[in-house]
């Protein structure tokens, strides 16, 4: 029985191979066909060998004494035939199937006869060598991505016979410079001309009622577009990234404009809405699109003047408008919503009026040219990443009206040197000031009941929990702090830090990406160190941990530290314990701590002048040479700071 089953399995395998190897009915003149015996028609198909060179398909063939009319080119018939250079299709063919010539990169010319009524999905996709194609008047439908990625195609005329066009028909045809859309077309589908970077102008006929999502997305060479009076809807991202587009006119028929329809049109200087449009307007020649019913400005450009009647700056209104250099927001505006000025890298000044109550998520994200901003007393909330990556911003004052600052609100503002937190702030999100590597001064209003910067510590501390949530380059951690919060010093310019004995835990990413950090002292009560707490502190040379028992560490707590060059100091009684403790044992050099450790290894000389701080960080002397210190100072441990060296030393 077992032998019989094995024999049957082998027979089935052989039959499968036979079917796969001969998935056609006949080969006549080097072309493979499938035959329909009932109506005596033949369809060109793929065979054992890939087609190459020039192929001339006949109108009919004779096989085993019978004549067959060739009426179609089947699915994937010439797919991946990179050696195919040209093909002649006879007048008998009425349809070209899906993927028929997909990826025929060597195909340079094809003649489509007047008999063809339909061109299938992906029919000529990625025929990068194809430079021109003539679509005859007989064609009524063109399938999805039919000519997608035909990068060599330079021009095409769509005949009046075409009534149905699929999505992405000319997607990625980067060489296409001109196209004629006939009056028979009523809708232009998803991604129709997306990434046609060579396209410079296009006229959308009056027959078209809808422009789909991403239709002209990333057509960076497009300079002008005429939208017909019959168009009622413009889809999401329809003209996204058309950086060369300088002007646009919205006809009176348009009632719907999708999100980010004109996002990234950085060259746009003129926007006009037909005065008879009842849904949108460009009042006062403002060079913007305003939603009439809500008075929301939904699309602006570098020449926009915001009218006094506008109440809201809408989502993505000026997104990636790199040519915008300054903007005055009138007193009528109450909200600046998410992404409103995202990526406006040329924006150097903005005036926010007292009427604005909220600044939305990513509202000014990556406005790298912005050097200062005044947040008025009317604002109550600053959204997530609102000013993230504003690298030119040097100072910010958060007024007493603000109650919440979102996650990452000022993250990556590397030029920011000082920040003042008002008395009303009750919520500060994670990483609100992360990667602010230039930050040296943090002050919390003394009347704030939720946060404080006790002892002029240059940090934000959550009062109720004694958790330090944000620090900076000059932070001195007070002895009353019990926890270092997540991302507290993430990406700061901190060079050395002493974590006092009051602290019991260090949160995730607390000192992550502090690449300039050379020395860390961890107090004796720390019991836990979170994930990536010291991630990529690549400059760390000295790590001192005074906890008798090795704190529990996440496996990635010290990832990115060169453990062959960073010396770990621990108290004498604990050296052997640290040498076998997870994460701690990875340090090559674990030594006994003698009460003094150099914070840097920078050399000095006898003439170097130091400012001297006690172990609590209070300056006790200045301008002293090391030789003068024993006479000038009481015995003890001090921190010596010069332009080239920072060290702890016992006097």
Secondary structure per residue as TSV (DSSP state, phi and psi in degrees):
chain	resnum	aa	ss	phi	psi
A	1	X	-	360.0	-45.8
A	2	X	H	-59.6	-41.3
A	3	X	H	-64.4	-37.1
A	4	X	H	-64.7	-44.3
A	5	X	H	-60.9	-42.2
A	6	X	H	-62.3	-42.1
A	7	X	H	-65.2	-40.3
A	8	X	H	-63.7	-41.7
A	9	X	H	-61.4	-41.6
A	10	X	H	-66.1	-38.8
A	11	X	H	-63.7	-42.9
A	12	X	H	-62.7	-42.8
A	13	X	H	-61.5	-42.8
A	14	X	H	-64.0	-42.2
A	15	X	H	-63.0	-41.2
A	16	X	H	-61.2	-45.2
A	17	X	H	-61.5	-41.0
A	18	X	H	-62.6	-41.9
A	19	X	H	-65.5	-43.1
A	20	X	H	-65.3	-36.9
A	21	X	H	-76.7	-21.0
A	22	X	T	-129.4	57.1
A	23	X	-	-84.4	46.1
A	24	X	S	-155.6	164.7
A	25	X	S	-94.0	-34.8
A	26	X	E	-159.0	164.7
A	27	X	E	-125.2	115.6
A	28	X	E	-124.6	118.1
A	29	X	T	63.5	31.6
A	30	X	T	81.8	5.5
A	31	X	E	-115.8	134.6
A	32	X	E	-90.9	142.4
A	33	X	E	-135.6	152.8
A	34	X	E	-108.7	135.7
A	35	X	E	-109.6	143.8
A	36	X	E	-113.2	104.3
A	37	X	T	-70.6	-23.0
A	38	X	T	-73.5	-43.5
A	39	X	T	-109.3	8.1
A	40	X	T	54.6	48.7
A	41	X	E	-117.1	155.4
A	42	X	E	-126.2	144.0
A	43	X	E	-119.5	129.2
A	44	X	E	-68.7	133.8
A	45	X	E	-139.0	-179.2
A	46	X	-	-88.8	158.1
A	47	X	-	-137.4	-153.5
A	48	X	S	-70.8	-33.1
A	49	X	S	-114.2	144.6
A	50	X	-	-76.3	144.1
A	51	X	-	-71.3	148.2
A	52	X	-	-152.2	162.4
A	53	X	E	72.7	-147.6
A	54	X	E	-97.0	131.3
A	55	X	E	-117.8	127.6
A	56	X	E	-115.4	105.7
A	57	X	-	-81.3	126.2
A	58	X	-	-78.6	161.5
A	59	X	S	-72.0	-29.6
A	60	X	E	-149.9	160.4
A	61	X	E	-133.9	159.3
A	62	X	E	-118.5	128.5
A	63	X	E	-139.5	123.7
A	64	X	T	53.2	42.4
A	65	X	T	83.6	-5.7
A	66	X	E	-108.3	147.1
A	67	X	E	-100.7	136.7
A	68	X	E	-127.9	135.7
A	69	X	E	-87.6	129.3
A	70	X	E	-81.8	110.7
A	71	X	E	-115.0	-12.2
A	72	X	E	-152.5	155.6
A	73	X	E	-108.5	116.2
A	74	X	-	-73.6	172.2
A	75	X	T	-57.8	126.2
A	76	X	T	61.7	21.3
A	77	X	T	-54.7	-44.9
A	78	X	T	-112.8	16.1
A	79	X	T	-58.8	135.0
A	80	X	T	64.1	20.3
A	81	X	-	-87.8	77.8
A	82	X	T	-66.9	-18.6
A	83	X	T	-86.8	-4.7
A	84	X	E	-74.2	127.9
A	85	X	E	-108.8	-33.8
A	86	X	E	-154.0	155.8
A	87	X	E	-145.8	137.5
A	88	X	E	-111.1	123.5
A	89	X	-	-103.2	127.3
A	90	X	-	-76.1	165.5
A	91	X	T	-67.2	-12.1
A	92	X	T	-77.6	-18.9
A	93	X	-	-78.0	129.5
A	94	X	-	-109.8	-17.2
A	95	X	E	-144.5	143.7
A	96	X	E	-113.7	116.8
A	97	X	-	-74.1	171.7
A	98	X	T	-57.9	136.9
A	99	X	T	60.2	18.0
A	100	X	T	-53.5	-45.1
A	101	X	T	-120.7	23.0
A	102	X	T	-54.3	128.9
A	103	X	T	63.9	32.4
A	104	X	-	-90.0	78.2
A	105	X	T	-66.5	-21.2
A	106	X	T	-90.7	-5.2
A	107	X	-	-71.6	120.7
A	108	X	-	-108.0	-24.7
A	109	X	E	-146.9	146.5
A	110	X	E	-147.2	137.1
A	111	X	E	-109.9	117.6
A	112	X	-	-98.3	117.9
A	113	X	-	-74.8	165.6
A	114	X	T	-69.3	-6.8
A	115	X	T	-81.6	-20.7
A	116	X	-	-72.0	128.2
A	117	X	-	-104.5	-26.2
A	118	X	E	-141.0	141.1
A	119	X	E	-116.4	120.7
A	120	X	-	-74.3	174.0
A	121	X	T	-59.8	135.0
A	122	X	T	56.6	23.7
A	123	X	T	-55.8	-43.5
A	124	X	T	-120.5	26.1
A	125	X	T	-59.1	133.6
A	126	X	T	61.9	29.8
A	127	X	-	-85.0	75.8
A	128	X	T	-66.6	-19.0
A	129	X	T	-88.3	-8.3
A	130	X	-	-73.3	121.5
A	131	X	-	-102.2	-25.6
A	132	X	B	-151.1	153.4
A	133	X	-	-149.0	138.2
A	134	X	-	-111.2	120.7
A	135	X	-	-97.3	117.3
A	136	X	-	-73.8	165.2
A	137	X	T	-66.7	-12.1
A	138	X	T	-75.9	-22.3
A	139	X	-	-72.0	127.0
A	140	X	-	-109.0	-22.3
A	141	X	E	-139.9	139.5
A	142	X	E	-122.4	124.1
A	143	X	-	-75.5	171.3
A	144	X	T	-57.0	130.4
A	145	X	T	53.9	30.0
A	146	X	T	-55.5	-40.3
A	147	X	T	-118.5	21.6
A	148	X	T	-57.7	140.1
A	149	X	T	60.8	24.3
A	150	X	-	-84.5	78.1
A	151	X	T	-67.1	-18.2
A	152	X	T	-89.0	-8.9
A	153	X	-	-70.2	126.2
A	154	X	-	-106.0	-30.7
A	155	X	E	-150.8	153.3
A	156	X	E	-154.0	142.1
A	157	X	E	-118.3	123.6
A	158	X	-	-93.5	122.2
A	159	X	-	-74.3	163.8
A	160	X	T	-65.3	-17.3
A	161	X	T	-70.7	-22.5
A	162	X	-	-73.4	123.0
A	163	X	-	-116.6	-17.8
A	164	X	E	-129.1	123.5
A	165	X	E	-129.2	128.2
A	166	X	-	-77.5	179.4
A	167	X	T	-71.7	150.1
A	168	X	T	57.4	28.6
A	169	X	T	-55.1	-41.5
A	170	X	T	-114.9	25.1
A	171	X	T	-53.6	127.0
A	172	X	T	74.4	14.4
A	173	X	-	-81.7	76.7
A	174	X	T	-66.4	-20.7
A	175	X	T	-88.8	-6.8
A	176	X	-	-69.8	121.9
A	177	X	-	-108.5	-26.0
A	178	X	E	-145.0	148.8
A	179	X	E	-149.2	141.9
A	180	X	E	-112.5	120.9
A	181	X	-	-101.4	123.0
A	182	X	-	-79.2	166.1
A	183	X	T	-69.1	-11.6
A	184	X	T	-76.1	-19.4
A	185	X	-	-80.1	129.2
A	186	X	-	-106.1	-20.6
A	187	X	E	-145.5	145.8
A	188	X	E	-112.3	114.0
A	189	X	-	-80.5	179.9
A	190	X	T	-48.3	127.4
A	191	X	T	58.8	25.7
A	192	X	T	-52.6	-47.6
A	193	X	T	-115.7	19.6
A	194	X	T	-57.3	136.0
A	195	X	T	64.9	22.0
A	196	X	-	-85.1	76.5
A	197	X	T	-68.1	-18.3
A	198	X	T	-88.5	-9.6
A	199	X	-	-70.2	124.7
A	200	X	-	-105.0	-29.7
A	201	X	E	-151.7	154.2
A	202	X	E	-152.3	140.2
A	203	X	E	-113.4	122.4
A	204	X	-	-94.2	117.4
A	205	X	-	-68.9	164.9
A	206	X	T	-66.4	-14.8
A	207	X	T	-74.3	-23.9
A	208	X	-	-74.9	128.1
A	209	X	-	-106.1	-19.3
A	210	X	E	-142.7	139.3
A	211	X	E	-110.3	114.6
A	212	X	-	-72.5	-179.8
A	213	X	T	-64.6	137.0
A	214	X	T	62.5	17.8
A	215	X	T	-55.3	-48.8
A	216	X	T	-111.9	19.6
A	217	X	T	-55.6	130.9
A	218	X	T	62.5	26.8
A	219	X	-	-85.2	76.4
A	220	X	T	-66.7	-19.3
A	221	X	T	-88.2	-8.0
A	222	X	-	-69.0	122.0
A	223	X	-	-106.9	-26.2
A	224	X	E	-147.8	150.7
A	225	X	E	-144.6	136.6
A	226	X	E	-112.0	118.2
A	227	X	-	-97.3	123.2
A	228	X	-	-64.8	156.5
A	229	X	T	-68.1	-11.1
A	230	X	T	-90.0	-12.3
A	231	X	-	-66.6	125.5
A	232	X	-	-106.7	-24.1
A	233	X	E	-137.9	139.5
A	234	X	E	-118.1	120.4
A	235	X	-	-75.0	174.0
A	236	X	T	-60.4	136.6
A	237	X	T	57.4	22.7
A	238	X	T	-55.0	-41.3
A	239	X	T	-119.6	23.1
A	240	X	T	-54.9	131.0
A	241	X	T	73.3	15.5
A	242	X	-	-82.1	74.5
A	243	X	T	-67.4	-19.1
A	244	X	T	-89.8	-8.3
A	245	X	-	-68.4	125.1
A	246	X	-	-106.1	-25.7
A	247	X	E	-146.8	151.4
A	248	X	E	-147.7	139.2
A	249	X	E	-120.6	125.3
A	250	X	E	-96.9	118.5
A	251	X	-	-73.2	171.5
A	252	X	T	-71.0	-15.0
A	253	X	T	-79.9	-19.2
A	254	X	-	-70.8	123.3
A	255	X	-	-117.5	-9.3
A	256	X	E	-141.6	128.6
A	257	X	E	-127.1	119.9
A	258	X	-	-72.1	166.3
A	259	X	T	-57.5	137.5
A	260	X	T	57.8	29.6
A	261	X	T	-56.8	-36.5
A	262	X	T	-120.0	24.9
A	263	X	T	-62.4	138.0
A	264	X	T	75.1	14.1
A	265	X	-	-86.1	72.7
A	266	X	T	-68.2	-20.1
A	267	X	T	-91.3	-1.0
A	268	X	-	-67.1	125.0
A	269	X	-	-119.8	-18.3
A	270	X	E	-134.6	125.0
A	271	X	E	-129.1	122.6
A	272	X	E	-128.2	131.2
A	273	X	E	-108.6	131.6
A	274	X	-	-53.1	135.1
A	275	X	T	-65.9	-14.9
A	276	X	T	-93.1	0.2
A	277	X	-	-71.1	130.0
A	278	X	S	-95.8	-8.2
A	279	X	S	-104.5	-37.8
A	280	X	E	-124.9	158.4
A	281	X	E	-151.9	165.6
A	282	X	-	-128.7	55.8
A	283	X	G	-48.2	147.2
A	284	X	G	58.1	27.5
A	285	X	G	51.9	44.5
A	286	X	-	-79.3	-7.9
A	287	X	S	58.9	50.5
A	288	X	S	-156.5	164.9
A	289	X	E	-107.6	123.1
A	290	X	E	-118.1	132.7
A	291	X	E	-77.0	112.4
A	292	X	T	-59.5	-46.6
A	293	X	T	-64.5	-35.9
A	294	X	T	-103.6	-5.9
A	295	X	T	56.7	35.3
A	296	X	E	-100.6	125.4
A	297	X	E	-78.9	113.6
A	298	X	E	-100.6	-23.5
A	299	X	E	-145.2	126.1
A	300	X	-	-125.5	178.5
A	301	X	-	-145.4	-176.2
A	302	X	T	-69.9	-14.4
A	303	X	T	-104.0	9.3
A	304	X	-	-67.1	135.3
A	305	X	-	-116.3	115.0
A	306	X	-	-74.3	120.0
A	307	X	-	-68.7	155.6
A	308	X	T	-66.0	-16.0
A	309	X	T	-85.2	-11.7
A	310	X	-	-71.4	133.3
A	311	X	-	-106.8	-16.9
A	312	X	E	-147.0	139.5
A	313	X	E	-93.1	112.4
A	314	X	-	-74.4	171.4
A	315	X	T	-58.8	129.7
A	316	X	T	64.2	17.0
A	317	X	T	-54.1	-42.9
A	318	X	T	-120.1	24.6
A	319	X	T	-53.7	125.9
A	320	X	T	58.6	27.5
A	321	X	-	-84.8	75.8
A	322	X	T	-66.2	-19.2
A	323	X	T	-81.9	-10.0
A	324	X	-	-72.5	123.4
A	325	X	-	-107.7	-30.4
A	326	X	E	-152.6	153.3
A	327	X	E	-149.0	138.2
A	328	X	E	-112.2	120.5
A	329	X	-	-94.8	121.5
A	330	X	-	-71.9	166.4
A	331	X	T	-66.9	-12.4
A	332	X	T	-75.4	-20.9
A	333	X	-	-77.3	130.6
A	334	X	-	-109.9	-19.6
A	335	X	E	-144.2	142.3
A	336	X	E	-114.7	107.5
A	337	X	-	-87.0	-179.1
A	338	X	T	-57.4	140.4
A	339	X	T	62.2	13.8
A	340	X	T	-54.4	-45.8
A	341	X	T	-121.3	25.0
A	342	X	T	-53.9	129.5
A	343	X	T	71.6	17.0
A	344	X	-	-80.6	75.8
A	345	X	T	-67.1	-21.1
A	346	X	T	-87.5	-6.7
A	347	X	-	-70.5	119.0
A	348	X	-	-106.6	-24.5
A	349	X	E	-146.1	145.3
A	350	X	E	-144.0	137.0
A	351	X	E	-109.6	117.2
A	352	X	-	-102.7	120.5
A	353	X	-	-78.8	168.0
A	354	X	T	-68.6	-8.9
A	355	X	T	-80.2	-20.9
A	356	X	-	-73.2	129.1
A	357	X	-	-107.3	-20.7
A	358	X	E	-143.6	142.7
A	359	X	E	-115.4	115.1
A	360	X	-	-76.1	174.4
A	361	X	T	-55.6	130.6
A	362	X	T	58.8	20.7
A	363	X	T	-56.0	-41.9
A	364	X	T	-121.5	25.6
A	365	X	T	-55.1	133.3
A	366	X	T	61.1	29.6
A	367	X	-	-84.7	75.1
A	368	X	T	-67.7	-19.4
A	369	X	T	-86.6	-8.8
A	370	X	-	-72.4	120.7
A	371	X	-	-101.3	-26.9
A	372	X	B	-151.9	152.2
A	373	X	-	-147.5	137.2
A	374	X	-	-107.8	118.4
A	375	X	-	-93.5	117.7
A	376	X	-	-72.6	165.0
A	377	X	T	-67.3	-10.6
A	378	X	T	-79.0	-23.6
A	379	X	-	-71.3	129.5
A	380	X	-	-107.6	-22.3
A	381	X	E	-140.8	140.1
A	382	X	E	-116.5	116.5
A	383	X	-	-72.6	171.7
A	384	X	T	-55.4	129.8
A	385	X	T	57.0	23.4
A	386	X	T	-54.9	-42.3
A	387	X	T	-119.8	20.8
A	388	X	T	-57.2	137.8
A	389	X	T	66.0	22.5
A	390	X	-	-83.5	78.0
A	391	X	T	-66.9	-19.5
A	392	X	T	-88.3	-9.6
A	393	X	-	-69.0	125.5
A	394	X	-	-105.5	-28.5
A	395	X	E	-150.6	152.7
A	396	X	E	-148.8	136.9
A	397	X	E	-116.3	121.8
A	398	X	-	-96.0	116.5
A	399	X	-	-70.8	170.0
A	400	X	T	-67.7	-15.7
A	401	X	T	-76.3	-24.8
A	402	X	-	-71.1	129.3
A	403	X	-	-108.2	-24.1
A	404	X	E	-138.8	140.3
A	405	X	E	-122.7	120.5
A	406	X	-	-74.8	169.4
A	407	X	T	-53.7	132.4
A	408	X	T	62.1	19.6
A	409	X	T	-53.1	-40.5
A	410	X	T	-122.0	22.3
A	411	X	T	-60.6	142.0
A	412	X	T	65.9	19.9
A	413	X	-	-84.1	78.7
A	414	X	T	-69.1	-19.0
A	415	X	T	-88.7	-7.1
A	416	X	-	-69.0	124.1
A	417	X	-	-108.5	-25.1
A	418	X	E	-145.6	148.6
A	419	X	E	-144.2	139.4
A	420	X	E	-121.3	126.7
A	421	X	E	-99.4	124.7
A	422	X	-	-70.6	171.2
A	423	X	T	-72.5	-20.1
A	424	X	T	-93.5	-6.2
A	425	X	-	-67.3	121.4
A	426	X	-	-116.1	-10.1
A	427	X	E	-141.1	126.1
A	428	X	E	-127.7	120.2
A	429	X	-	-73.9	168.3
A	430	X	T	-60.5	138.9
A	431	X	T	59.8	26.4
A	432	X	T	-55.8	-34.2
A	433	X	T	-126.0	25.3
A	434	X	T	-65.2	151.0
A	435	X	T	62.1	21.0
A	436	X	-	-89.8	77.0
A	437	X	T	-69.6	-15.4
A	438	X	T	-97.5	-0.7
A	439	X	-	-69.9	123.1
A	440	X	-	-121.9	-16.0
A	441	X	E	-134.0	124.9
A	442	X	E	-130.1	124.1
A	443	X	E	-128.6	130.6
A	444	X	E	-107.9	131.7
A	445	X	-	-52.4	133.8
A	446	X	T	-65.5	-15.5
A	447	X	T	-92.7	1.3
A	448	X	-	-71.2	129.7
A	449	X	S	-95.4	-8.3
A	450	X	S	-105.0	-36.8
A	451	X	E	-125.2	157.8
A	452	X	E	-151.8	165.7
A	453	X	-	-127.9	55.9
A	454	X	G	-48.0	147.1
A	455	X	G	57.6	28.8
A	456	X	G	50.9	44.8
A	457	X	-	-80.1	-7.4
A	458	X	S	58.0	51.6
A	459	X	S	-156.2	164.6
A	460	X	E	-107.8	122.8
A	461	X	E	-118.0	133.0
A	462	X	E	-77.4	112.4
A	463	X	T	-59.8	-46.7
A	464	X	T	-65.1	-34.7
A	465	X	T	-104.5	-6.2
A	466	X	T	56.7	36.8
A	467	X	E	-101.1	124.7
A	468	X	E	-79.4	114.6
A	469	X	E	-101.4	-22.6
A	470	X	E	-145.2	126.8
A	471	X	-	-123.4	-179.7
A	472	X	-	-148.1	-170.2
A	473	X	T	-61.3	-30.1
A	474	X	T	-111.5	18.6
A	475	X	-	-65.5	135.2
A	476	X	-	-116.8	114.5
A	477	X	-	-73.7	119.7
A	478	X	-	-66.8	155.5
A	479	X	T	-67.5	-14.3
A	480	X	T	-85.8	-10.8
A	481	X	-	-72.3	134.0
A	482	X	-	-108.4	-15.6
A	483	X	E	-147.8	140.3
A	484	X	E	-98.5	114.8
A	485	X	-	-70.9	166.9
A	486	X	T	-59.4	134.6
A	487	X	T	62.3	18.7
A	488	X	T	-56.4	-44.5
A	489	X	T	-116.8	18.1
A	490	X	T	-55.5	118.8
A	491	X	T	70.0	17.9
A	492	X	-	-78.0	172.5
A	493	X	-	-93.8	19.8
A	494	X	-	-57.5	136.5
A	495	X	-	-108.8	-27.9
A	496	X	E	-152.4	152.7
A	497	X	E	-152.5	140.0
A	498	X	E	-114.5	118.6
A	499	X	E	-92.4	115.6
A	500	X	-	-68.2	168.3
A	501	X	T	-68.7	-11.2
A	502	X	T	-76.3	-20.8
A	503	X	-	-77.7	134.2
A	504	X	-	-111.3	-20.6
A	505	X	E	-144.3	148.4
A	506	X	E	-121.9	119.8
A	507	X	-	-76.4	174.0
A	508	X	T	-60.6	137.6
A	509	X	T	56.8	20.3
A	510	X	T	-55.0	-42.1
A	511	X	T	-119.5	22.0
A	512	X	T	-57.5	140.3
A	513	X	T	60.8	25.3
A	514	X	-	-87.9	74.8
A	515	X	T	-69.2	-20.0
A	516	X	T	-88.8	-3.1
A	517	X	-	-71.4	122.4
A	518	X	-	-109.9	-24.5
A	519	X	E	-142.8	134.4
A	520	X	E	-133.3	131.8
A	521	X	E	-117.6	122.7
A	522	X	E	-104.2	128.1
A	523	X	-	-66.5	170.5
A	524	X	T	-80.3	-3.9
A	525	X	T	-103.8	-1.7
A	526	X	-	-66.8	128.3
A	527	X	-	-115.7	-18.1
A	528	X	E	-143.7	142.4
A	529	X	E	-129.6	122.2
A	530	X	-	-78.1	177.7
A	531	X	T	-59.9	130.7
A	532	X	T	56.6	26.2
A	533	X	T	-54.9	-39.4
A	534	X	T	-120.1	33.5
A	535	X	T	-58.5	128.8
A	536	X	T	59.6	31.9
A	537	X	-	-81.0	70.9
A	538	X	T	-69.5	-19.2
A	539	X	T	-93.6	1.9
A	540	X	-	-66.7	124.6
A	541	X	-	-110.1	-32.6
A	542	X	E	-132.1	123.1
A	543	X	E	-122.4	118.2
A	544	X	E	-112.5	123.8
A	545	X	E	-121.0	116.5
A	546	X	-	-93.2	1.2
A	547	X	-	-69.9	128.3
A	548	X	S	-60.0	-39.5
A	549	X	S	-103.8	132.2
A	550	X	-	-55.9	123.8
A	551	X	-	-59.7	144.2
A	552	X	E	-66.5	128.3
A	553	X	E	-121.9	141.3
A	554	X	-	-63.7	152.2
A	555	X	T	-59.2	-25.5
A	556	X	T	-104.4	14.4
A	557	X	T	-56.8	-37.4
A	558	X	T	-113.8	18.6
A	559	X	T	-60.3	133.7
A	560	X	T	95.3	-4.9
A	561	X	-	-90.9	133.2
A	562	X	-	-77.5	97.2
A	563	X	T	-74.4	-8.2
A	564	X	T	-83.9	-18.0
A	565	X	T	-112.7	-13.1
A	566	X	S	-97.7	122.1
A	567	X	E	-87.7	130.6
A	568	X	E	-98.7	120.2
A	569	X	E	-104.4	131.3
A	570	X	E	-136.5	164.9
A	571	X	-	-65.9	153.0
A	572	X	G	-52.8	-43.3
A	573	X	G	-68.9	-14.4
A	574	X	G	-111.2	1.9
A	575	X	H	-54.9	-49.3
A	576	X	H	-68.5	-30.7
A	577	X	H	-67.9	-42.9
A	578	X	H	-66.1	-30.5
A	579	X	T	-68.8	-15.1
A	580	X	T	-117.1	0.3
A	581	X	S	-82.4	139.1
A	582	X	T	-55.1	141.4
A	583	X	T	73.6	-47.5
A	584	X	G	-69.3	-35.4
A	585	X	G	-67.8	-11.6
A	586	X	G	-74.8	-14.8
A	587	X	-	-74.8	130.3
A	588	X	S	-67.2	-39.7
A	589	X	E	-117.4	104.4
A	590	X	E	-111.4	114.8
A	591	X	E	-122.9	163.7
A	592	X	E	-74.8	133.7
A	593	X	-	-85.1	127.9
A	594	X	-	-106.9	11.5
A	595	X	S	97.1	-9.2
A	596	X	-	-136.3	132.7
A	597	X	-	-143.6	136.0
A	598	X	-	-68.0	134.3
A	599	X	S	-83.0	-34.1
A	600	X	-	-130.8	165.9
A	601	X	-	-105.0	12.3
A	602	X	-	-65.1	134.9
A	603	X	-	-75.8	148.9
A	604	X	-	-128.7	-178.5
A	605	X	-	-135.2	178.7
A	606	X	T	-63.4	-23.1
A	607	X	T	-89.3	-7.7
A	608	X	-	-62.9	131.8
A	609	X	-	-99.2	135.8
A	610	X	E	-120.5	146.8
A	611	X	E	-90.5	140.4
A	612	X	E	-116.7	129.8
A	613	X	E	-120.2	145.6
A	614	X	E	-77.8	177.6
A	615	X	T	-66.5	-18.1
A	616	X	T	-86.6	-1.4
A	617	X	S	90.4	8.4
A	618	X	-	-89.5	129.9
A	619	X	E	-70.2	128.1
A	620	X	E	-116.5	-14.2
A	621	X	E	-163.6	161.6
A	622	X	E	-146.6	150.9
A	623	X	E	71.5	30.5
A	624	X	E	-102.8	142.5
A	625	X	-	-86.2	158.1
A	626	X	H	-61.6	-34.9
A	627	X	H	-66.7	-22.3
A	628	X	H	-89.0	-10.2
A	629	X	H	-72.9	-36.5
A	630	X	H	-63.8	-28.8
A	631	X	H	-85.4	-28.0
A	632	X	H	-91.4	-19.3
A	633	X	S	-125.5	148.7
A	634	X	-	-66.2	159.3
A	635	X	S	-62.6	142.3
A	636	X	S	160.0	-172.6
A	637	X	E	-105.9	132.2
A	638	X	E	-131.0	159.2
A	639	X	E	-105.9	122.0
A	640	X	E	-104.5	128.1
A	641	X	E	-125.6	124.7
A	642	X	-	-132.0	172.8
A	643	X	S	-59.8	-25.2
A	644	X	S	-114.2	-7.3
A	645	X	-	-152.7	147.3
A	646	X	E	-138.2	127.3
A	647	X	E	-150.2	155.4
A	648	X	E	-94.0	142.3
A	649	X	E	-150.3	140.9
A	650	X	E	-89.2	124.0
A	651	X	-	-100.6	360.0
